[in-house]
Amino acid sequence: MLYHGAHSPKMEKVADIRAFAEKKSIPIEGSAMIAEDSIMYSFVTRMNDHILFDENGYAIKFNSGFENEKCGGNILSFIEGLDTVSYIARDSNWTLEKESNMWVDFGTKNPYDIQKQLKGEAFNYCVVYYWNVFSGNPNHRDAIKGLQASIAKNPRVKIKMILVNHDIRDNIDFKKFAERANKIKGVKVEVNEN
């Protein structure tokens, strides 16, 4: 299936995701992938999503001021108008630290160490962007370039960008995933060997 550049999701090899990122000029150095046990949550809540955090790691509710809160372009306008001080509401329960607990280092199963990634780097804001192979172009390459351009247009603030890939990878142990999911009350997951 191909619909407006999006393909049906399939299991991807990490090497293929890496090659895709290189071909599309997606900067993956220091980036992350969604952790095995967060894949399903990611698909439901983070599909090509942008999340903005302040320097203290709290999520900024930037979409609330826009007519269409689901528009992906809102973040671009918001970033261009940001200053070092912003009075937009924060979510004290939604932090960059908690968000990064769903990630692993790109190409590994090692937990993503957000403190190591941010160590020594001064920034006013951090934008996290979830991307995948199956969304096709322009849904990620142009979105990432748009973010980079908006960040560059605003010299008043320093904005760190973290990219997180959330493709379903072929190295995921779905039997283990099903066992964990089945421990949740009311959930029944079966894995077929096809």
N, CA and C atoms as an extended XYZ file, in Angstrom:
582
Properties=species:S:1:pos:R:3:atomname:S:1:resname:S:1:resid:I:1 pbc="F F F"
N         0.834       -1.175        0.000 N   MET     1
C         0.000        0.000        0.000 CA  MET     1
C         0.884        1.245        0.000 C   MET     1
N         0.550        2.209       -0.822 N   LEU     2
C         1.239        3.486       -0.863 CA  LEU     2
C         0.191        4.576       -0.868 C   LEU     2
N         0.198        5.408        0.165 N   TYR     3
C        -0.806        6.449        0.269 CA  TYR     3
C        -0.113        7.763        0.627 C   TYR     3
N        -0.080        8.696       -0.297 N   HIS     4
C         0.563        9.991       -0.086 CA  HIS     4
C         1.973        9.841        0.477 C   HIS     4
N         2.741        8.937       -0.088 N   GLY     5
C         4.126        8.757        0.324 CA  GLY     5
C         4.323        7.822        1.496 C   GLY     5
N         3.239        7.368        2.131 N   ALA     6
C         3.367        6.462        3.278 CA  ALA     6
C         3.232        5.025        2.802 C   ALA     6
N         4.053        4.150        3.348 N   HIS     7
C         4.032        2.732        3.030 CA  HIS     7
C         3.474        1.963        4.219 C   HIS     7
N         2.986        0.760        3.983 N   SER     8
C         2.565       -0.079        5.099 CA  SER     8
C         3.790       -0.383        5.953 C   SER     8
N         3.666       -0.281        7.275 N   PRO     9
C         4.822       -0.578        8.132 CA  PRO     9
C         5.250       -2.033        7.985 C   PRO     9
N         6.538       -2.270        8.045 N   LYS    10
C         7.077       -3.630        8.027 CA  LYS    10
C         8.272       -3.665        8.958 C   LYS    10
N         8.709       -4.855        9.266 N   MET    11
C         9.895       -4.996       10.111 CA  MET    11
C        11.119       -4.577        9.306 C   MET    11
N        11.925       -3.711        9.898 N   GLU    12
C        13.092       -3.159        9.217 CA  GLU    12
C        14.374       -3.624        9.893 C   GLU    12
N        15.391       -3.841        9.104 N   LYS    13
C        16.732       -4.103        9.635 CA  LYS    13
C        17.342       -2.761       10.031 C   LYS    13
N        18.090       -2.755       11.117 N   VAL    14
C        18.734       -1.520       11.563 CA  VAL    14
C        19.630       -0.973       10.449 C   VAL    14
N        20.335       -1.859        9.750 N   ALA    15
C        21.211       -1.415        8.660 CA  ALA    15
C        20.417       -0.719        7.560 C   ALA    15
N        19.199       -1.204        7.285 N   ASP    16
C        18.353       -0.567        6.266 CA  ASP    16
C        17.847        0.793        6.733 C   ASP    16
N        17.530        0.914        8.015 N   ILE    17
C        17.093        2.206        8.568 CA  ILE    17
C        18.249        3.200        8.489 C   ILE    17
N        19.439        2.717        8.830 N   ARG    18
C        20.634        3.566        8.771 CA  ARG    18
C        20.892        4.022        7.327 C   ARG    18
N        20.786        3.098        6.365 N   ALA    19
C        21.007        3.433        4.950 CA  ALA    19
C        19.953        4.431        4.467 C   ALA    19
N        18.712        4.220        4.891 N   PHE    20
C        17.625        5.128        4.533 CA  PHE    20
C        17.915        6.533        5.070 C   PHE    20
N        18.336        6.608        6.337 N   ALA    21
C        18.643        7.902        6.952 CA  ALA    21
C        19.776        8.601        6.202 C   ALA    21
N        20.794        7.832        5.819 N   GLU    22
C        21.915        8.417        5.071 CA  GLU    22
C        21.441        8.929        3.713 C   GLU    22
N        20.643        8.135        3.018 N   LYS    23
C        20.130        8.511        1.693 CA  LYS    23
C        19.278        9.778        1.767 C   LYS    23
N        18.494        9.911        2.845 N   LYS    24
C        17.576       11.050        2.982 CA  LYS    24
C        18.183       12.202        3.786 C   LYS    24
N        19.486       12.104        4.108 N   SER    25
C        20.198       13.138        4.872 CA  SER    25
C        19.554       13.401        6.230 C   SER    25
N        19.157       12.327        6.903 N   ILE    26
C        18.616       12.426        8.254 CA  ILE    26
C        19.783       12.216        9.211 C   ILE    26
N        20.112       13.216       10.020 N   PRO    27
C        21.281       13.115       10.902 CA  PRO    27
C        21.011       12.196       12.095 C   PRO    27
N        21.601       11.009       12.092 N   ILE    28
C        21.309       10.046       13.157 CA  ILE    28
C        22.409        9.929       14.210 C   ILE    28
N        23.491       10.671       14.060 N   GLU    29
C        24.555       10.644       15.068 CA  GLU    29
C        23.996       11.115       16.408 C   GLU    29
N        24.121       10.286       17.433 N   GLY    30
C        23.602       10.632       18.754 CA  GLY    30
C        22.096       10.513       18.884 C   GLY    30
N        21.455        9.934       17.863 N   SER    31
C        19.997        9.820       17.909 CA  SER    31
C        19.577        8.520       18.599 C   SER    31
N        18.282        8.314       18.679 N   ALA    32
C        17.742        7.179       19.422 CA  ALA    32
C        16.750        6.398       18.577 C   ALA    32
N        16.388        5.241       19.102 N   MET    33
C        15.312        4.424       18.532 CA  MET    33
C        14.365        4.110       19.679 C   MET    33
N        13.125        3.877       19.337 N   ILE    34
C        12.155        3.533       20.369 CA  ILE    34
C        12.520        2.159       20.925 C   ILE    34
N        12.442        2.008       22.224 N   ALA    35
C        12.764        0.734       22.860 CA  ALA    35
C        11.704       -0.308       22.530 C   ALA    35
N        12.130       -1.546       22.558 N   GLU    36
C        11.280       -2.687       22.224 CA  GLU    36
C         9.928       -2.650       22.942 C   GLU    36
N         9.935       -2.396       24.243 N   ASP    37
C         8.686       -2.446       24.983 CA  ASP    37
C         7.862       -1.161       24.883 C   ASP    37
N         8.325       -0.195       24.105 N   SER    38
C         7.566        1.045       23.903 CA  SER    38
C         7.062        1.202       22.477 C   SER    38
N         7.308        0.198       21.624 N   ILE    39
C         6.931        0.293       20.205 CA  ILE    39
C         5.437        0.563       20.032 C   ILE    39
N         4.586       -0.225       20.661 N   MET    40
C         3.147       -0.062       20.450 CA  MET    40
C         2.661        1.288       20.970 C   MET    40
N         3.120        1.685       22.137 N   TYR    41
C         2.761        2.996       22.687 CA  TYR    41
C         3.202        4.091       21.716 C   TYR    41
N         4.388        3.950       21.180 N   SER    42
C         4.929        4.926       20.243 CA  SER    42
C         4.053        5.055       19.002 C   SER    42
N         3.592        3.931       18.472 N   PHE    43
C         2.760        3.966       17.279 CA  PHE    43
C         1.455        4.719       17.530 C   PHE    43
N         0.902        4.548       18.703 N   VAL    44
C        -0.374        5.177       19.020 CA  VAL    44
C        -0.214        6.661       19.333 C   VAL    44
N         0.860        7.028       20.029 N   THR    45
C         0.965        8.393       20.553 CA  THR    45
C         2.026        9.275       19.911 C   THR    45
N         2.991        8.711       19.195 N   ARG    46
C         4.129        9.511       18.738 CA  ARG    46
C         4.341        9.522       17.226 C   ARG    46
N         3.398        9.069       16.448 N   MET    47
C         3.587        8.986       15.001 CA  MET    47
C         3.965       10.354       14.420 C   MET    47
N         5.214       10.481       13.966 N   ASN    48
C         5.745       11.719       13.379 CA  ASN    48
C         5.463       12.929       14.272 C   ASN    48
N         5.617       12.735       15.562 N   ASP    49
C         5.287       13.757       16.549 CA  ASP    49
C         6.491       14.631       16.872 C   ASP    49
N         6.212       15.873       17.276 N   HIS    50
C         7.212       16.816       17.770 CA  HIS    50
C         6.870       17.106       19.222 C   HIS    50
N         7.858       17.092       20.079 N   ILE    51
C         7.649       17.443       21.477 CA  ILE    51
C         8.719       18.454       21.849 C   ILE    51
N         8.302       19.527       22.486 N   LEU    52
C         9.233       20.579       22.877 CA  LEU    52
C         9.362       20.600       24.393 C   LEU    52
N        10.599       20.605       24.876 N   PHE    53
C        10.891       20.641       26.304 CA  PHE    53
C        11.688       21.904       26.620 C   PHE    53
N        11.483       22.452       27.816 N   ASP    54
C        12.277       23.612       28.216 CA  ASP    54
C        13.624       23.154       28.778 C   ASP    54
N        14.444       24.094       29.204 N   GLU    55
C        15.799       23.755       29.679 CA  GLU    55
C        15.790       22.924       30.959 C   GLU    55
N        14.660       22.906       31.658 N   ASN    56
C        14.527       22.087       32.864 CA  ASN    56
C        13.936       20.712       32.558 C   ASN    56
N        13.640       20.473       31.286 N   GLY    57
C        13.154       19.163       30.873 CA  GLY    57
C        11.653       18.987       30.927 C   GLY    57
N        10.885       20.062       31.101 N   TYR    58
C         9.425       19.956       31.141 CA  TYR    58
C         8.828       20.209       29.761 C   TYR    58
N         7.831       19.401       29.397 N   ALA    59
C         7.175       19.558       28.098 CA  ALA    59
C         6.406       20.873       28.054 C   ALA    59
N         6.514       21.549       26.920 N   ILE    60
C         5.813       22.815       26.697 CA  ILE    60
C         4.583       22.528       25.852 C   ILE    60
N         3.452       23.003       26.283 N   LYS    61
C         2.186       22.779       25.579 CA  LYS    61
C         2.017       23.836       24.483 C   LYS    61
N         2.879       23.775       23.475 N   PHE    62
C         2.912       24.811       22.440 CA  PHE    62
C         1.707       24.773       21.500 C   PHE    62
N         1.053       23.644       21.341 N   ASN    63
C        -0.059       23.528       20.395 CA  ASN    63
C        -1.334       24.220       20.855 C   ASN    63
N        -1.452       24.513       22.138 N   SER    64
C        -2.706       25.052       22.665 CA  SER    64
C        -3.047       26.426       22.101 C   SER    64
N        -2.096       27.154       21.569 N   GLY    65
C        -2.365       28.485       21.029 CA  GLY    65
C        -2.732       28.505       19.551 C   GLY    65
N        -2.800       27.344       18.917 N   PHE    66
C        -3.071       27.287       17.483 CA  PHE    66
C        -4.501       26.820       17.212 C   PHE    66
N        -5.060       27.311       16.112 N   GLU    67
C        -6.426       26.940       15.727 CA  GLU    67
C        -6.538       25.439       15.493 C   GLU    67
N        -5.581       24.875       14.743 N   ASN    68
C        -5.558       23.437       14.498 CA  ASN    68
C        -4.414       22.842       15.315 C   ASN    68
N        -4.740       22.323       16.488 N   GLU    69
C        -3.707       21.823       17.409 CA  GLU    69
C        -2.978       20.594       16.888 C   GLU    69
N        -3.518       19.927       15.868 N   LYS    70
C        -2.883       18.710       15.352 CA  LYS    70
C        -1.954       18.989       14.169 C   LYS    70
N        -1.871       20.229       13.745 N   CYS    71
C        -1.040       20.579       12.588 CA  CYS    71
C         0.434       20.450       12.930 C   CYS    71
N         1.177       19.696       12.122 N   GLY    72
C         2.601       19.495       12.342 CA  GLY    72
C         3.429       20.749       12.145 C   GLY    72
N         2.893       21.745       11.434 N   GLY    73
C         3.634       22.981       11.198 CA  GLY    73
C         3.631       23.941       12.372 C   GLY    73
N         2.802       23.686       13.371 N   ASN    74
C         2.734       24.575       14.534 CA  ASN    74
C         4.082       24.741       15.204 C   ASN    74
N         4.815       23.655       15.309 N   ILE    75
C         6.110       23.699       16.000 CA  ILE    75
C         7.071       24.659       15.309 C   ILE    75
N         7.007       24.727       13.968 N   LEU    76
C         7.917       25.593       13.223 CA  LEU    76
C         7.678       27.059       13.566 C   LEU    76
N         6.410       27.471       13.536 N   SER    77
C         6.071       28.861       13.885 CA  SER    77
C         6.428       29.157       15.329 C   SER    77
N         6.148       28.200       16.199 N   PHE    78
C         6.412       28.400       17.618 CA  PHE    78
C         7.901       28.571       17.886 C   PHE    78
N         8.721       27.725       17.275 N   ILE    79
C        10.173       27.793       17.470 CA  ILE    79
C        10.724       29.129       16.984 C   ILE    79
N        10.242       29.601       15.850 N   GLU    80
C        10.750       30.856       15.305 CA  GLU    80
C        10.440       32.041       16.212 C   GLU    80
N         9.364       31.953       16.998 N   GLY    81
C         8.993       33.040       17.891 CA  GLY    81
C         9.475       32.883       19.323 C   GLY    81
N        10.143       31.788       19.625 N   LEU    82
C        10.594       31.533       20.999 CA  LEU    82
C        11.638       32.531       21.463 C   LEU    82
N        11.598       32.813       22.752 N   ASP    83
C        12.635       33.624       23.380 CA  ASP    83
C        13.163       32.843       24.572 C   ASP    83
N        14.164       33.362       25.218 N   THR    84
C        14.770       32.634       26.335 CA  THR    84
C        13.788       32.426       27.483 C   THR    84
N        12.803       33.311       27.588 N   VAL    85
C        11.763       33.161       28.605 CA  VAL    85
C        10.440       32.949       27.892 C   VAL    85
N         9.740       31.901       28.268 N   SER    86
C         8.433       31.609       27.682 CA  SER    86
C         7.459       31.298       28.810 C   SER    86
N         6.283       31.893       28.731 N   TYR    87
C         5.284       31.677       29.778 CA  TYR    87
C         4.215       30.683       29.341 C   TYR    87
N         4.465       29.972       28.256 N   ILE    88
C         3.541       28.928       27.807 CA  ILE    88
C         3.507       27.832       28.863 C   ILE    88
N         2.321       27.262       29.081 N   ALA    89
C         2.145       26.237       30.124 CA  ALA    89
C         3.087       25.055       29.915 C   ALA    89
N         3.606       24.548       31.044 N   ARG    90
C         4.444       23.353       31.059 CA  ARG    90
C         3.635       22.201       31.636 C   ARG    90
N         4.075       21.006       31.332 N   ASP    91
C         3.473       19.816       31.918 CA  ASP    91
C         4.497       19.229       32.881 C   ASP    91
N         4.271       19.410       34.173 N   SER    92
C         5.257       18.977       35.158 CA  SER    92
C         5.355       17.461       35.277 C   SER    92
N         4.392       16.737       34.709 N   ASN    93
C         4.438       15.272       34.738 CA  ASN    93
C         5.096       14.680       33.494 C   ASN    93
N         5.282       15.490       32.469 N   TRP    94
C         5.826       15.012       31.204 CA  TRP    94
C         7.207       15.630       31.027 C   TRP    94
N         8.222       14.837       31.281 N   THR    95
C         9.586       15.363       31.231 CA  THR    95
C        10.406       14.669       30.154 C   THR    95
N        11.476       15.326       29.773 N   LEU    96
C        12.407       14.753       28.804 CA  LEU    96
C        13.021       13.471       29.355 C   LEU    96
N        13.292       13.451       30.643 N   GLU    97
C        13.854       12.257       31.284 CA  GLU    97
C        12.903       11.069       31.132 C   GLU    97
N        11.611       11.274       31.425 N   LYS    98
C        10.622       10.201       31.287 CA  LYS    98
C        10.468        9.780       29.830 C   LYS    98
N        10.444       10.755       28.947 N   GLU    99
C        10.299       10.455       27.513 CA  GLU    99
C        11.467        9.597       27.035 C   GLU    99
N        12.682        9.953       27.477 N   SER   100
C        13.873        9.230       27.008 CA  SER   100
C        13.963        7.815       27.573 C   SER   100
N        13.184        7.506       28.599 N   ASN   101
C        13.162        6.137       29.123 CA  ASN   101
C        12.568        5.155       28.114 C   ASN   101
N        11.902        5.665       27.087 N   MET   102
C        11.336        4.808       26.035 CA  MET   102
C        12.316        4.570       24.898 C   MET   102
N        13.530        5.073       24.993 N   TRP   103
C        14.477        5.020       23.887 CA  TRP   103
C        15.670        4.116       24.176 C   TRP   103
N        16.293        3.684       23.066 N   VAL   104
C        17.589        3.005       23.121 CA  VAL   104
C        18.527        3.745       22.165 C   VAL   104
N        19.840        3.564       22.369 N   ASP   105
C        20.807        4.150       21.431 CA  ASP   105
C        20.525        3.611       20.039 C   ASP   105
N        20.687        4.448       19.029 N   PHE   106
C        20.411        4.039       17.654 CA  PHE   106
C        21.204        2.783       17.305 C   PHE   106
N        20.512        1.760       16.842 N   GLY   107
C        21.147        0.529       16.384 CA  GLY   107
C        21.511       -0.461       17.466 C   GLY   107
N        21.144       -0.180       18.719 N   THR   108
C        21.475       -1.094       19.816 CA  THR   108
C        20.225       -1.349       20.664 C   THR   108
N        20.405       -2.122       21.705 N   LYS   109
C        19.341       -2.308       22.688 CA  LYS   109
C        19.743       -1.673       24.018 C   LYS   109
N        20.807       -0.847       23.975 N   ASN   110
C        21.289       -0.159       25.172 CA  ASN   110
C        20.393        1.037       25.479 C   ASN   110
N        20.009        1.201       26.741 N   PRO   111
C        19.183        2.356       27.103 CA  PRO   111
C        19.854        3.666       26.672 C   PRO   111
N        19.046        4.585       26.197 N   TYR   112
C        19.534        5.896       25.768 CA  TYR   112
C        19.827        6.723       27.017 C   TYR   112
N        21.030        7.212       27.134 N   ASP   113
C        21.431        7.999       28.294 CA  ASP   113
C        21.280        9.479       27.957 C   ASP   113
N        20.131       10.032       28.310 N   ILE   114
C        19.850       11.434       27.963 CA  ILE   114
C        20.831       12.380       28.638 C   ILE   114
N        21.234       12.069       29.860 N   GLN   115
C        22.182       12.942       30.572 CA  GLN   115
C        23.530       12.973       29.847 C   GLN   115
N        23.958       11.832       29.334 N   LYS   116
C        25.218       11.767       28.576 CA  LYS   116
C        25.093       12.592       27.295 C   LYS   116
N        23.952       12.507       26.627 N   GLN   117
C        23.746       13.245       25.374 CA  GLN   117
C        23.715       14.756       25.598 C   GLN   117
N        23.212       15.178       26.737 N   LEU   118
C        23.064       16.610       27.004 CA  LEU   118
C        24.226       17.195       27.809 C   LEU   118
N        25.095       16.329       28.317 N   LYS   119
C        26.179       16.748       29.208 CA  LYS   119
C        27.023       17.858       28.575 C   LYS   119
N        27.151       18.920       29.335 N   GLY   120
C        28.007       20.013       28.894 CA  GLY   120
C        27.419       20.873       27.797 C   GLY   120
N        26.223       20.583       27.342 N   GLU   121
C        25.624       21.361       26.262 CA  GLU   121
C        24.569       22.306       26.835 C   GLU   121
N        24.783       23.584       26.663 N   ALA   122
C        23.818       24.569       27.144 CA  ALA   122
C        22.743       24.769       26.069 C   ALA   122
N        21.491       24.701       26.472 N   PHE   123
C        20.393       24.954       25.543 CA  PHE   123
C        19.210       25.511       26.317 C   PHE   123
N        18.358       26.240       25.592 N   ASN   124
C        17.149       26.794       26.198 CA  ASN   124
C        15.969       25.853       26.039 C   ASN   124
N        15.976       25.101       24.927 N   TYR   125
C        14.872       24.198       24.619 CA  TYR   125
C        15.420       22.961       23.915 C   TYR   125
N        14.653       21.892       23.994 N   CYS   126
C        15.002       20.656       23.299 CA  CYS   126
C        13.764       20.177       22.556 C   CYS   126
N        13.902       19.964       21.261 N   VAL   127
C        12.789       19.442       20.477 CA  VAL   127
C        13.085       17.994       20.126 C   VAL   127
N        12.110       17.123       20.359 N   VAL   128
C        12.225       15.701       20.040 CA  VAL   128
C        11.302       15.433       18.863 C   VAL   128
N        11.842       14.756       17.845 N   TYR   129
C        11.031       14.428       16.676 CA  TYR   129
C        11.096       12.924       16.420 C   TYR   129
N         9.915       12.302       16.348 N   TYR   130
C         9.803       10.872       16.045 CA  TYR   130
C         9.629       10.702       14.537 C   TYR   130
N        10.446        9.816       13.951 N   TRP   131
C        10.379        9.583       12.510 CA  TRP   131
C        10.455        8.089       12.241 C   TRP   131
N        10.135        7.695       11.011 N   ASN   132
C        10.193        6.288       10.623 CA  ASN   132
C        10.390        6.181        9.121 C   ASN   132
N        10.726        5.003        8.674 N   VAL   133
C        10.961        4.745        7.253 CA  VAL   133
C         9.648        4.716        6.473 C   VAL   133
N         8.613        4.112        7.040 N   PHE   134
C         7.397        3.871        6.259 CA  PHE   134
C         6.584        5.125        5.973 C   PHE   134
N         6.816        6.222        6.694 N   SER   135
C         6.057        7.451        6.411 CA  SER   135
C         6.430        8.037        5.066 C   SER   135
N         7.595        7.698        4.577 N   GLY   136
C         8.004        8.188        3.269 CA  GLY   136
C         8.332        9.673        3.283 C   GLY   136
N         8.791       10.163        2.168 N   ASN   137
C         9.085       11.569        2.002 CA  ASN   137
C         7.798       12.252        1.560 C   ASN   137
N         7.418       13.399        2.003 N   PRO   138
C         8.211       14.378        2.738 CA  PRO   138
C         8.024       14.325        4.250 C   PRO   138
N         7.347       13.314        4.756 N   ASN   139
C         6.929       13.332        6.147 CA  ASN   139
C         8.042       13.350        7.168 C   ASN   139
N         9.263       13.034        6.813 N   HIS   140
C        10.333       13.100        7.802 CA  HIS   140
C        11.487       13.962        7.316 C   HIS   140
N        12.001       13.697        6.124 N   ARG   141
C        13.153       14.478        5.660 CA  ARG   141
C        12.812       15.962        5.629 C   ARG   141
N        11.688       16.317        5.040 N   ASP   142
C        11.319       17.722        4.960 CA  ASP   142
C        10.951       18.273        6.331 C   ASP   142
N        10.342       17.442        7.174 N   ALA   143
C        10.004       17.895        8.524 CA  ALA   143
C        11.273       18.188        9.316 C   ALA   143
N        12.272       17.345        9.182 N   ILE   144
C        13.535       17.557        9.894 CA  ILE   144
C        14.238       18.795        9.355 C   ILE   144
N        14.257       18.951        8.037 N   LYS   145
C        14.859       20.152        7.446 CA  LYS   145
C        14.098       21.398        7.885 C   LYS   145
N        12.774       21.290        7.973 N   GLY   146
C        11.961       22.410        8.433 CA  GLY   146
C        12.288       22.790        9.867 C   GLY   146
N        12.457       21.776       10.718 N   LEU   147
C        12.849       22.038       12.107 CA  LEU   147
C        14.213       22.723       12.163 C   LEU   147
N        15.162       22.185       11.393 N   GLN   148
C        16.505       22.764       11.382 CA  GLN   148
C        16.466       24.218       10.903 C   GLN   148
N        15.658       24.492        9.874 N   ALA   149
C        15.542       25.860        9.339 CA  ALA   149
C        14.908       26.792       10.369 C   ALA   149
N        13.853       26.331       11.045 N   SER   150
C        13.203       27.168       12.061 CA  SER   150
C        14.132       27.446       13.226 C   SER   150
N        14.896       26.446       13.626 N   ILE   151
C        15.866       26.625       14.707 CA  ILE   151
C        16.913       27.659       14.289 C   ILE   151
N        17.378       27.569       13.035 N   ALA   152
C        18.394       28.502       12.534 CA  ALA   152
C        17.859       29.927       12.419 C   ALA   152
N        16.557       30.082       12.195 N   LYS   153
C        15.958       31.417       12.052 CA  LYS   153
C        15.802       32.138       13.384 C   LYS   153
N        16.036       31.446       14.483 N   ASN   154
C        15.843       32.067       15.779 CA  ASN   154
C        17.166       32.110       16.551 C   ASN   154
N        17.937       33.199       16.369 N   PRO   155
C        19.230       33.295       17.055 CA  PRO   155
C        19.114       33.649       18.543 C   PRO   155
N        17.892       33.970       19.003 N   ARG   156
C        17.712       34.362       20.410 CA  ARG   156
C        17.855       33.191       21.369 C   ARG   156
N        17.635       31.970       20.867 N   VAL   157
C        17.656       30.797       21.742 CA  VAL   157
C        18.500       29.680       21.152 C   VAL   157
N        18.987       28.803       22.023 N   LYS   158
C        19.721       27.598       21.601 CA  LYS   158
C        18.761       26.425       21.755 C   LYS   158
N        18.511       25.728       20.653 N   ILE   159
C        17.571       24.607       20.662 CA  ILE   159
C        18.306       23.335       20.248 C   ILE   159
N        18.225       22.340       21.099 N   LYS   160
C        18.803       21.016       20.829 CA  LYS   160
C        17.728       20.176       20.152 C   LYS   160
N        18.095       19.431       19.115 N   MET   161
C        17.147       18.550       18.434 CA  MET   161
C        17.579       17.104       18.628 C   MET   161
N        16.641       16.259       19.053 N   ILE   162
C        16.894       14.827       19.194 CA  ILE   162
C        15.919       14.088       18.290 C   ILE   162
N        16.454       13.233       17.436 N   LEU   163
C        15.621       12.431       16.536 CA  LEU   163
C        15.470       11.027       17.111 C   LEU   163
N        14.247       10.505       17.055 N   VAL   164
C        13.965        9.167       17.562 CA  VAL   164
C        13.252        8.375       16.471 C   VAL   164
N        13.873        7.284       16.034 N   ASN   165
C        13.258        6.412       15.038 CA  ASN   165
C        12.318        5.439       15.736 C   ASN   165
N        11.113        5.269       15.170 N   HIS   166
C        10.196        4.314       15.778 CA  HIS   166
C         9.659        3.307       14.767 C   HIS   166
N        10.570        2.790       13.952 N   ASP   167
C        10.232        1.669       13.080 CA  ASP   167
C        10.208        0.380       13.897 C   ASP   167
N         9.441       -0.580       13.423 N   ILE   168
C         9.450       -1.922       14.016 CA  ILE   168
C        10.680       -2.623       13.451 C   ILE   168
N        11.573       -3.045       14.335 N   ARG   169
C        12.838       -3.631       13.880 CA  ARG   169
C        12.791       -5.148       13.901 C   ARG   169
N        13.554       -5.744       13.007 N   ASP   170
C        13.550       -7.207       12.889 CA  ASP   170
C        14.272       -7.901       14.041 C   ASP   170
N        14.952       -7.145       14.901 N   ASN   171
C        15.652       -7.773       16.023 CA  ASN   171
C        14.815       -7.743       17.312 C   ASN   171
N        13.550       -7.423       17.195 N   ILE   172
C        12.668       -7.370       18.362 CA  ILE   172
C        12.123       -8.758       18.653 C   ILE   172
N        12.183       -9.149       19.896 N   ASP   173
C        11.672      -10.441       20.343 CA  ASP   173
C        10.189      -10.286       20.679 C   ASP   173
N         9.320      -10.587       19.705 N   PHE   174
C         7.892      -10.371       19.901 CA  PHE   174
C         7.268      -11.352       20.885 C   PHE   174
N         7.875      -12.518       21.059 N   LYS   175
C         7.367      -13.449       22.075 CA  LYS   175
C         7.534      -12.830       23.460 C   LYS   175
N         8.697      -12.231       23.692 N   LYS   176
C         8.970      -11.557       24.959 CA  LYS   176
C         8.018      -10.367       25.135 C   LYS   176
N         7.812       -9.634       24.053 N   PHE   177
C         6.894       -8.496       24.075 CA  PHE   177
C         5.484       -8.964       24.446 C   PHE   177
N         5.032      -10.068       23.830 N   ALA   178
C         3.703      -10.604       24.111 CA  ALA   178
C         3.585      -11.046       25.565 C   ALA   178
N         4.631      -11.661       26.103 N   GLU   179
C         4.619      -12.078       27.512 CA  GLU   179
C         4.433      -10.881       28.433 C   GLU   179
N         5.150       -9.792       28.151 N   ARG   180
C         5.015       -8.582       28.975 CA  ARG   180
C         3.618       -7.988       28.821 C   ARG   180
N         3.126       -7.934       27.589 N   ALA   181
C         1.798       -7.355       27.346 CA  ALA   181
C         0.709       -8.176       28.013 C   ALA   181
N         0.847       -9.496       28.015 N   ASN   182
C        -0.177      -10.364       28.597 CA  ASN   182
C        -0.264      -10.235       30.116 C   ASN   182
N         0.751       -9.653       30.733 N   LYS   183
C         0.713       -9.438       32.184 CA  LYS   183
C        -0.183       -8.261       32.554 C   LYS   183
N        -0.527       -7.454       31.563 N   ILE   184
C        -1.400       -6.305       31.791 CA  ILE   184
C        -2.844       -6.786       31.788 C   ILE   184
N        -3.588       -6.402       32.798 N   LYS   185
C        -4.976       -6.838       32.951 CA  LYS   185
C        -5.793       -6.476       31.701 C   LYS   185
N        -6.487       -7.452       31.164 N   GLY   186
C        -7.368       -7.229       30.022 CA  GLY   186
C        -6.697       -7.267       28.666 C   GLY   186
N        -5.395       -7.540       28.628 N   VAL   187
C        -4.677       -7.579       27.356 CA  VAL   187
C        -4.350       -9.019       27.011 C   VAL   187
N        -4.592       -9.396       25.773 N   LYS   188
C        -4.230      -10.725       25.293 CA  LYS   188
C        -3.528      -10.572       23.954 C   LYS   188
N        -2.255      -10.943       23.902 N   VAL   189
C        -1.447      -10.817       22.688 CA  VAL   189
C        -0.933      -12.194       22.295 C   VAL   189
N        -1.122      -12.564       21.039 N   GLU   190
C        -0.594      -13.815       20.535 CA  GLU   190
C         0.402      -13.530       19.425 C   GLU   190
N         1.449      -14.330       19.351 N   VAL   191
C         2.460      -14.166       18.318 CA  VAL   191
C         2.453      -15.414       17.451 C   VAL   191
N         2.181      -15.220       16.158 N   ASN   192
C         2.225      -16.325       15.201 CA  ASN   192
C         3.625      -16.420       14.615 C   ASN   192
N         4.052      -17.589       14.299 N   GLU   193
C         5.408      -17.808       13.778 CA  GLU   193
C         5.517      -17.587       12.273 C   GLU   193
N         4.620      -16.856       11.643 N   ASN   194
C         4.662      -16.633       10.190 CA  ASN   194
C         5.590      -15.528        9.849 C   ASN   194
